[in-house]
Amino acid sequence: MTDAPPPALPPVSLRRVRETDTTRLLELNSAAVPAVNDLDTDRLGAILAEAHSAIAVVADTEPNTVLGFAILFAAGADYDSENYRWFSGRSADFLYLDRIVVAPEHRGLGLGALLYSAVFDAARTISAAVVFCEVNLQPPTPGSLAFHDRLGFTEVGQQSTKNDTVVVSLLSADVAEARSAPPE
């Protein structure tokens, strides 16, 4: 018996997150917990209102169905995230990736790499020198750590958050040296 090949990914596009995407974003976000923190409608709305940008990846045949998304904050935002504040205390020239989520059934097909390409493009647009993000160490997310390593992220610190229930690796990647990662 041989392993079945992964499902073929239909042609996809990137677009801005729309207000009508809220329900789907919450579904995707919930499916990714604990790699990302859980959100309710109000908190997601507040985050999107403050964000520099929010990017969705959609199948060209179903442009209203989000397959993955990324939410970004520029330096100087009024954002209460512990991790964003940590980075803000150390730099004023960055773009912060608050969260990146891909639907479970579409992971490993290159959507994360496509979203990161858009993240680095957004950083270049605002002339940010670095992209910051964090990846959980506890609870562990080894696949995410390996993926970020392939993209050229390096650890610049660690932090215990959420009342010591989560430990994160705080990561940085130079925009000028950003590289693409193959699908997982």
N, C-alpha and C positions, 0 to 999 in steps of 0.2 A: 504494500500500500504506500503510495506517495502522498506527500502533503499537497493539498490543493493550492493553486496559485492565489495570491491575494486578489481581492476583487478589483476590477479595473476602475480607475477613477475617471469619471466623465470630465469633459473640459470644464474648467472652473475660472472664475473671475473674482477679483477683489472689488469691494465697494465700501462706502461708509456704512456704519451701523445706522439703521433707521429706528424711529420710535416704534414702528410696527414689529420690530425684531425682539422686543423685550421678553415676551413669553419664551421664545426659543433660546435666547441668551441665558435666561434663568434655568431652563432645562439642561443646557450644555454645562453651565457652571455647576449645577447640583451633581451632575454625573462625574465631575472632575474633583469633587471634594474627597480627600483632604489636601490634594495637591494645590488647590486654591481654597480660599475661605468661602463659606456659604454666603449667599446674598438673598435678600428679599427684594420685592419690587421697588420699595422706597430707596433702599441703599443703592441698588443698581442705578436708579434714576439720578441720585445725587452724584454718584461716581461719573456717570456719563455727562452730566451737566458741567463738571469741573475738568473733565479730561481734555487734553490737547486734541486727541482724535481717538476714534474707535473704528476698527477695520473688520469687515466681515469677508469671509471667503464663501462663495456660493457656487453651486453647479450652474452652468450656463443654461441648462434646460429647466432649472427651478430657481430662478434668481431671488425668490422670496423665502427660500429655506436656507438658513445659515448652517454651514458645515463646521465652521470654526470662527473664532474671533480673537482680537487683541485690543486691549485698552491701554492707551499711552498718556503719560503726563510729562509736560515740559518742566524745566526748572522754574521755580517761582510760583508754582500752583498752590492754592489753598487746599491742601489734601492732607487728611489726618492719619494716613497710613504710617505705622511705625517704621516700615522699611523705607518708604519714600522720605520720611523725615531724616532717617539715618543718612541716606545718600545726599539729601539737601544740605546737611551739615558739613559735607565734605567737598561739594562741588556746586558750581552755579552754571555749568555748561554741559547739560545732559538731557537725554530723553529717557524716561523711566517706563519700563514695561510693567504695568500693574498686574496684568494677567493675560495669558494666552491659553486658549482652550480649543481643542479639536474634538468633534464628536467621536465617541469610542469606536464606532464602526468605520470611521475614516482615518484612524490613526495608522501611522506607518506608511502612508501613501504620498507623503511630501507636502501636506498642507501646512504643517508646522514650519517647514523651511520656507514655503511661499509666504506665510505670514511674517516670518522674520525678515525676509527680503523687503517687505513693505515697511516693517519697523525701521530698518536701516535707511530706507529711502526717506521716510518721514524725518529721521534724525538729520539726514543731509539737507533736507528742505529748510530746517530751522538752524542749520550750521552747528548742530550739537557735536561735541567732540567724542562723546561716549554714550553708549546705551547701558543702562543699569537694569538689573532684575534680580530676583532671588529665587532659589530653588530649595525646597524642603530637604533637610537632612534628617529631621525627626518630625513627623513620620517620614521614612525614607522614600525617595523617588530616584532610584539609580538610573533609570532610563532617561529621565529629564536631565540629570547631571551629565550623562554621557552625551546627550544631544547638544547641550550648551557648550560642552568642551569642543565638540566638532565644529561649532560655529565660531570658536575663538574666545569664548568667555573665560575669564579667570577670576578666582575668588579674591575679593578685597577685604573680606571680613565675614564674621558670623554673628548672629544675633538670636537671642531667645525672645519669642514673641507670644502673644495671646496667653498671658499669665503663665508663661513657662510651659505651655503645652506643645509649642512648635519651635524648632530650631532651624534657622535658614542659613544657607550659604549665600552671601551677598556677592553678586557677580557684576563684572564690568567687561565691556568689549569696545575697543577703539573703532569708531565708525570708519575711519580711513582704511583699517585693516580687516573689515568685516568679510567673512567668507561664507559661502553657501555650504549647507550640509545636505548629504544625500538622504533620502527617506530612511527611516529606521528599519 
